[in-house]
């Protein structure tokens, strides 16, 4: 996992909203696009950035491309962030 790519992808509010949509399960690009007032090309761009950061992966079924969360990357981010909480918690005990 590349933290710079991951955090760059997470910095955009549209991409964060797409990730929130996907937490309930896989969706087609068209279904994702219905939630936004954006051109299809713009949605495709955001999805490609999420794929590049390995936050989502795609599967093809017939004429549709479905996107779903790559949970393992989120777990890695959470583990990395947890180390800072432990340090803060230890400091508060002093």
DSSP file (Angstrom, degrees, kcal/mol; ACC not computed):
  #  RESIDUE AA STRUCTURE BP1 BP2  ACC     N-H-->O    O-->H-N    N-H-->O    O-->H-N    TCO  KAPPA ALPHA  PHI   PSI    X-CA   Y-CA   Z-CA
    1    1 A X              0   0    0      0, 0.0     2,-0.7     0, 0.0    53,-0.1   0.000 360.0 360.0 360.0 141.7    0.0    0.0    0.0
    2    2 A X     >  -     0   0    0     51,-0.2     4,-2.5     1,-0.2     5,-0.2  -0.906 360.0-162.4-107.6 107.0    1.2    3.5   -0.8
    3    3 A X  H  > S+     0   0    0     -2,-0.7     4,-3.1     1,-0.2     5,-0.3   0.892  89.3  55.5 -58.0 -41.5    0.2    5.9    1.9
    4    4 A X  H  > S+     0   0    0      1,-0.2     4,-2.1     2,-0.2    -1,-0.2   0.936 111.7  43.5 -58.0 -44.7    0.7    9.0   -0.3
    5    5 A X  H  > S+     0   0    0      2,-0.2     4,-2.2     1,-0.2    -1,-0.2   0.900 114.9  50.8 -64.8 -40.2   -1.7    7.6   -2.9
    6    6 A X  H  X S+     0   0    0     -4,-2.5     4,-2.3     1,-0.2    -2,-0.2   0.951 113.5  42.5 -63.6 -50.0   -4.2    6.5   -0.3
    7    7 A X  H  X S+     0   0    0     -4,-3.1     4,-1.2     1,-0.2    -1,-0.2   0.838 111.8  55.3 -69.9 -31.2   -4.3    9.9    1.5
    8    8 A X  H  < S+     0   0    0     -4,-2.1     4,-0.4    -5,-0.3     3,-0.3   0.925 110.6  46.0 -63.2 -43.4   -4.4   11.8   -1.8
    9    9 A X  H >< S+     0   0    0     -4,-2.2     3,-1.0     1,-0.2    -2,-0.2   0.900 112.7  50.0 -65.3 -40.5   -7.4    9.8   -2.8
   10   10 A X  H 3< S+     0   0    0     -4,-2.3    -1,-0.2     1,-0.2    -2,-0.2   0.680  95.2  73.8 -72.7 -17.1   -9.1   10.3    0.7
   11   11 A X  T 3< S+     0   0    0     -4,-1.2     2,-0.5    -3,-0.3    -1,-0.2   0.725  80.2  83.6 -69.7 -20.8   -8.5   14.0    0.5
   12   12 A X  S <> S-     0   0    0     -3,-1.0     4,-2.1    -4,-0.4     5,-0.2  -0.727  70.8-148.3 -90.2 127.6  -11.2   14.5   -2.0
   13   13 A X  H  > S+     0   0    0     -2,-0.5     4,-2.1     1,-0.2     5,-0.1   0.830  97.7  55.3 -64.0 -32.4  -14.8   14.8   -0.6
   14   14 A X  H  > S+     0   0    0      2,-0.2     4,-2.2     1,-0.2    -1,-0.2   0.930 109.3  47.0 -65.0 -44.0  -16.4   13.2   -3.7
   15   15 A X  H  > S+     0   0    0      1,-0.2     4,-2.3     2,-0.2    -2,-0.2   0.883 110.4  52.3 -66.5 -37.4  -14.1   10.2   -3.3
   16   16 A X  H  X S+     0   0    0     -4,-2.1     4,-2.0     1,-0.2    -1,-0.2   0.895 109.4  50.2 -64.3 -37.5  -14.9    9.9    0.4
   17   17 A X  H  X S+     0   0    0     -4,-2.1     4,-2.2     2,-0.2    -2,-0.2   0.890 108.2  52.4 -67.2 -38.5  -18.6   10.0   -0.5
   18   18 A X  H  X S+     0   0    0     -4,-2.2     4,-2.0     2,-0.2    -2,-0.2   0.925 109.0  50.4 -61.3 -43.8  -18.2    7.2   -3.0
   19   19 A X  H  X S+     0   0    0     -4,-2.3     4,-0.7     1,-0.2    -2,-0.2   0.890 108.2  52.7 -61.6 -39.1  -16.4    5.2   -0.3
   20   20 A X  H >< S+     0   0    0     -4,-2.0     3,-0.8     1,-0.2     4,-0.3   0.905 108.2  50.9 -63.5 -40.9  -19.3    5.8    2.0
   21   21 A X  H >< S+     0   0    0     -4,-2.2     3,-1.0     1,-0.2    -1,-0.2   0.891 108.8  52.3 -60.4 -39.3  -21.8    4.6   -0.7
   22   22 A X  H >< S+     0   0    0     -4,-2.0     3,-1.7     1,-0.2    47,-0.5   0.591  84.8  84.2 -77.7 -10.2  -19.7    1.4   -1.1
   23   23 A X  T << S+     0   0    0     -3,-0.8    -1,-0.2    -4,-0.7    -2,-0.1   0.760  89.1  54.5 -65.2 -20.7  -19.7    0.5    2.6
   24   24 A X  T <  S-     0   0    0     -3,-1.0    -1,-0.3     1,-0.3     2,-0.2   0.465 127.0 -71.8 -89.8  -1.9  -23.1   -1.1    2.1
   25   25 A X  S <  S-     0   0    0     -3,-1.7    -1,-0.3    -4,-0.1    42,-0.1  -0.706  70.9 -33.3 135.2 174.3  -21.8   -3.3   -0.8
   26   26 A X        -     0   0    0     -2,-0.2     2,-0.3    -3,-0.1    42,-0.2  -0.241  52.8-174.4 -67.4 151.1  -20.7   -3.3   -4.4
   27   27 A X  E     -A   67   0A   0     40,-2.2    40,-3.2     4,-0.0     2,-0.1  -0.981  24.8-113.3-142.5 151.8  -22.2   -0.9   -6.9
   28   28 A X  E  >  -A   66   0A   0     -2,-0.3     4,-2.3    38,-0.3    38,-0.2  -0.453  34.0-111.4 -78.6 160.5  -22.0   -0.3  -10.6
   29   29 A X  H  > S+     0   0    0     36,-1.3     4,-2.6     1,-0.2     5,-0.1   0.879 120.0  53.7 -59.2 -38.0  -20.4    2.9  -11.9
   30   30 A X  H  > S+     0   0    0      2,-0.2     4,-1.5    35,-0.2    -1,-0.2   0.910 107.4  49.4 -64.0 -42.7  -23.9    4.0  -13.1
   31   31 A X  H  4 S+     0   0    0      1,-0.2     4,-0.4     2,-0.2    -2,-0.2   0.899 112.5  48.3 -63.3 -40.1  -25.4    3.4   -9.7
   32   32 A X  H >< S+     0   0    0     -4,-2.3     3,-1.6     1,-0.2    -2,-0.2   0.929 108.5  54.8 -64.0 -44.4  -22.7    5.5   -8.1
   33   33 A X  H >< S+     0   0    0     -4,-2.6     3,-1.7     1,-0.3     5,-0.4   0.790  95.0  67.6 -60.9 -29.6  -23.1    8.2  -10.7
   34   34 A X  T 3< S+     0   0    0     -4,-1.5    -1,-0.3     1,-0.3    -2,-0.2   0.704  93.6  60.5 -64.5 -18.5  -26.8    8.5   -9.9
   35   35 A X  T <  S+     0   0    0     -3,-1.6     2,-0.3    -4,-0.4    -1,-0.3   0.491 104.3  57.0 -86.7  -3.0  -25.8    9.9   -6.4
   36   36 A X  S <  S-     0   0    0     -3,-1.7     2,-0.7    -4,-0.2     7,-0.0  -0.910  73.6-133.9-130.2 153.3  -24.0   12.9   -7.9
   37   37 A X  S    S+     0   0    0     -2,-0.3     2,-0.3     2,-0.0    -3,-0.1  -0.515  73.0 112.9 -99.1  61.5  -24.7   15.7  -10.2
   38   38 A X  S    S-     0   0    0     -2,-0.7    -2,-0.1    -5,-0.4     2,-0.0  -0.911  73.5 -95.3-132.4 156.3  -21.5   15.1  -12.2
   39   39 A X    >>  -     0   0    0     -2,-0.3     4,-1.9     1,-0.1     3,-0.5  -0.346  36.0-115.4 -67.2 152.4  -20.6   13.9  -15.7
   40   40 A X  H 3> S+     0   0    0      1,-0.2     4,-2.6     2,-0.2     5,-0.2   0.859 116.7  57.0 -57.3 -37.4  -19.9   10.2  -16.1
   41   41 A X  H 3> S+     0   0    0      1,-0.2     4,-2.0     2,-0.2    -1,-0.2   0.859 105.2  51.3 -63.7 -34.9  -16.3   11.0  -17.1
   42   42 A X  H <> S+     0   0    0     -3,-0.5     4,-2.3     2,-0.2    -2,-0.2   0.912 110.0  48.3 -68.9 -42.4  -15.8   12.8  -13.7
   43   43 A X  H  X S+     0   0    0     -4,-1.9     4,-2.6     1,-0.2    -2,-0.2   0.924 110.8  52.1 -62.1 -43.7  -17.2    9.8  -11.8
   44   44 A X  H  X S+     0   0    0     -4,-2.6     4,-2.4     1,-0.2    -2,-0.2   0.893 107.8  52.2 -59.2 -40.6  -14.9    7.5  -13.8
   45   45 A X  H  X S+     0   0    0     -4,-2.0     4,-2.0     2,-0.2    -1,-0.2   0.942 110.6  46.8 -60.6 -47.9  -11.9    9.7  -12.9
   46   46 A X  H  X S+     0   0    0     -4,-2.3     4,-2.0     1,-0.2    -2,-0.2   0.900 112.4  50.2 -63.2 -40.4  -12.7    9.5   -9.2
   47   47 A X  H  X S+     0   0    0     -4,-2.6     4,-2.3     1,-0.2    -1,-0.2   0.889 108.9  52.0 -64.8 -38.0  -13.2    5.8   -9.4
   48   48 A X  H  X S+     0   0    0     -4,-2.4     4,-2.5     1,-0.2    -1,-0.2   0.873 108.5  51.0 -67.2 -35.1   -9.9    5.4  -11.2
   49   49 A X  H  X S+     0   0    0     -4,-2.0     4,-1.5     2,-0.2    -1,-0.2   0.886 110.4  49.1 -67.2 -38.4   -8.2    7.4   -8.4
   50   50 A X  H  <>S+     0   0    0     -4,-2.0     5,-2.3     2,-0.2     6,-1.0   0.883 112.5  48.3 -67.3 -38.0   -9.7    5.2   -5.8
   51   51 A X  H ><5S+     0   0    0     -4,-2.3     3,-1.9     3,-0.2    -2,-0.2   0.920 107.8  54.5 -65.8 -43.7   -8.6    2.1   -7.7
   52   52 A X  H 3<5S+     0   0    0     -4,-2.5    -1,-0.2     1,-0.3    -2,-0.2   0.847 109.7  47.6 -58.7 -35.1   -5.1    3.5   -8.1
   53   53 A X  T 3<5S-     0   0    0     -4,-1.5    -1,-0.3   -48,-0.2    -2,-0.2   0.397 113.1-123.0 -85.5   2.0   -4.9    3.9   -4.3
   54   54 A X  T < 5S+     0   0    0     -3,-1.9    19,-0.3     2,-0.2    -3,-0.2   0.698  77.5 124.6  61.8  21.9   -6.2    0.3   -3.9
   55   55 A X  S   <S+     0   0    0     -5,-2.3    15,-2.7    -6,-0.2     2,-0.3   0.753  77.2  21.5 -80.3 -24.8   -9.2    1.6   -1.9
   56   56 A X  E     -B   69   0A   0     -6,-1.0     2,-0.3    13,-0.3    13,-0.2  -0.946  67.6-156.7-134.6 158.2  -11.6   -0.1   -4.3
   57   57 A X  E     -B   68   0A   0     11,-2.3    11,-2.0    -2,-0.3     2,-0.3  -0.955  14.1-134.9-131.8 159.1  -11.5   -2.9   -6.7
   58   58 A X  E     -B   67   0A   0     -2,-0.3     2,-0.4     9,-0.2     9,-0.2  -0.837  12.6-169.3-115.9 149.1  -13.6   -3.6   -9.7
   59   59 A X  E     -B   66   0A   0      7,-2.2     7,-3.4    -2,-0.3     2,-0.5  -0.986  17.4-137.6-131.0 145.0  -15.2   -6.8  -11.0
   60   60 A X  E     +B   65   0A   0     -2,-0.4     2,-0.4     5,-0.2     5,-0.2  -0.877  21.0 175.7-107.1 134.0  -16.8   -7.1  -14.4
   61   61 A X  E >   -B   64   0A   0      3,-2.6     3,-2.2    -2,-0.5     2,-0.2  -0.938  63.5 -51.6-138.4 113.0  -20.1   -9.0  -14.9
   62   62 A X  T 3  S-     0   0    0     -2,-0.4     0, 0.0     1,-0.3     0, 0.0  -0.419 123.4 -17.2  56.0-121.0  -21.6   -9.0  -18.3
   63   63 A X  T 3  S+     0   0    0     -2,-0.2     2,-0.3    -3,-0.1    -1,-0.3   0.295 122.3  87.1 -95.6  10.3  -21.8   -5.4  -19.5
   64   64 A X  E <   - B   0  61A   0     -3,-2.2    -3,-2.6   -36,-0.0     2,-0.5  -0.837  60.3-150.3-116.9 148.5  -21.3   -3.9  -16.0
   65   65 A X  E     - B   0  60A   0     -2,-0.3   -36,-1.3    -5,-0.2     2,-0.4  -0.974  19.7-159.8-112.4 125.7  -18.3   -2.9  -13.9
   66   66 A X  E     -AB  28  59A   0     -7,-3.4    -7,-2.2    -2,-0.5     2,-0.4  -0.834   0.8-154.3-108.3 145.1  -18.9   -3.2  -10.2
   67   67 A X  E     +AB  27  58A   0    -40,-3.2   -40,-2.2    -2,-0.4     2,-0.3  -0.926  16.4 170.0-118.3 141.4  -16.9   -1.5   -7.5
   68   68 A X  E     - B   0  57A   0    -11,-2.0   -11,-2.3    -2,-0.4   -45,-0.1  -0.982  38.3 -87.8-146.6 159.6  -16.4   -2.5   -3.9
   69   69 A X  E     - B   0  56A   0    -47,-0.5     2,-1.1    -2,-0.3   -13,-0.3  -0.333  25.6-136.1 -66.9 143.0  -14.2   -1.6   -1.0
   70   70 A X    >>  -     0   0    0    -15,-2.7     3,-1.2     1,-0.2     4,-1.1  -0.815  24.1-171.8 -95.8  90.8  -10.9   -3.1   -0.5
   71   71 A X  H 3> S+     0   0    0     -2,-1.1     4,-2.4     1,-0.3     5,-0.2   0.806  74.8  66.5 -59.1 -34.2  -11.3   -3.7    3.2
   72   72 A X  H 3> S+     0   0    0      1,-0.2     4,-2.1     2,-0.2    -1,-0.3   0.856  99.8  51.2 -60.4 -34.7   -7.6   -4.8    3.7
   73   73 A X  H <> S+     0   0    0     -3,-1.2     4,-2.3   -19,-0.3    -1,-0.2   0.906 109.4  49.9 -68.7 -40.4   -6.4   -1.3    2.8
   74   74 A X  H  X S+     0   0    0     -4,-1.1     4,-2.5     1,-0.2    -2,-0.2   0.891 109.5  52.2 -63.7 -38.2   -8.8    0.2    5.3
   75   75 A X  H  X S+     0   0    0     -4,-2.4     4,-2.5     2,-0.2    -2,-0.2   0.912 108.7  50.2 -63.9 -42.1   -7.6   -2.2    8.0
   76   76 A X  H  X S+     0   0    0     -4,-2.1     4,-2.3     2,-0.2    -2,-0.2   0.913 111.2  48.8 -61.6 -42.8   -3.9   -1.2    7.3
   77   77 A X  H  X S+     0   0    0     -4,-2.3     4,-2.8     2,-0.2     5,-0.2   0.927 111.5  49.7 -62.1 -44.8   -4.8    2.5    7.6
   78   78 A X  H  X S+     0   0    0     -4,-2.5     4,-2.2     1,-0.2    -2,-0.2   0.899 110.9  49.2 -63.5 -40.8   -6.6    1.8   10.9
   79   79 A X  H  X S+     0   0    0     -4,-2.5     4,-0.9     2,-0.2    -1,-0.2   0.911 112.3  48.4 -63.6 -41.7   -3.7   -0.1   12.3
   80   80 A X  H >< S+     0   0    0     -4,-2.3     3,-0.6     1,-0.2     4,-0.4   0.930 114.1  45.5 -64.3 -44.7   -1.3    2.6   11.3
   81   81 A X  H >X S+     0   0    0     -4,-2.8     3,-1.4     1,-0.2     4,-1.0   0.829 101.9  67.5 -67.9 -31.5   -3.5    5.3   12.9
   82   82 A X  H 3X S+     0   0    0     -4,-2.2     4,-2.1     1,-0.3    -1,-0.2   0.803  87.4  67.4 -61.0 -29.6   -4.1    3.3   16.0
   83   83 A X  H <X S+     0   0    0     -4,-0.9     4,-1.5    -3,-0.6    -1,-0.3   0.828  99.1  51.2 -61.5 -29.7   -0.4    3.7   17.0
   84   84 A X  H <> S+     0   0    0     -3,-1.4     4,-2.0    -4,-0.4    -1,-0.2   0.841 106.3  53.0 -76.9 -33.6   -1.0    7.4   17.5
   85   85 A X  H  X S+     0   0    0     -4,-1.0     4,-2.7     2,-0.2    -2,-0.2   0.911 107.5  52.2 -65.5 -41.8   -4.0    6.8   19.8
   86   86 A X  H  X S+     0   0    0     -4,-2.1     4,-2.3     1,-0.2    -2,-0.2   0.901 109.5  49.7 -61.0 -41.3   -2.0    4.5   22.0
   87   87 A X  H  X S+     0   0    0     -4,-1.5     4,-1.9     2,-0.2    -1,-0.2   0.899 112.5  46.6 -65.4 -40.7    0.8    7.2   22.3
   88   88 A X  H  X S+     0   0    0     -4,-2.0     4,-1.8     2,-0.2    -2,-0.2   0.904 111.3  52.3 -66.8 -41.4   -1.8    9.8   23.2
   89   89 A X  H  X S+     0   0    0     -4,-2.7     4,-0.8     1,-0.2    -2,-0.2   0.912 109.4  49.1 -61.7 -43.7   -3.4    7.5   25.7
   90   90 A X  H >X S+     0   0    0     -4,-2.3     3,-0.7     1,-0.2     4,-0.5   0.887 109.2  53.0 -64.0 -39.1   -0.1    6.8   27.4
   91   91 A X  H >< S+     0   0    0     -4,-1.9     3,-0.9     1,-0.2    -1,-0.2   0.849 103.2  57.4 -65.0 -35.0    0.7   10.5   27.6
   92   92 A X  H 3< S+     0   0    0     -4,-1.8    -1,-0.2     1,-0.2    -2,-0.2   0.725  98.4  61.6 -70.4 -20.9   -2.6   11.2   29.4
   93   93 A X  H <<        0   0    0     -4,-0.8    -1,-0.2    -3,-0.7    -2,-0.2   0.707 360.0 360.0 -76.6 -20.1   -1.7    8.7   32.2
   94   94 A X    <<        0   0    0     -3,-0.9    -1,-0.2    -4,-0.5    -2,-0.1   0.490 360.0 360.0 -73.9 360.0    1.3   10.7   33.2
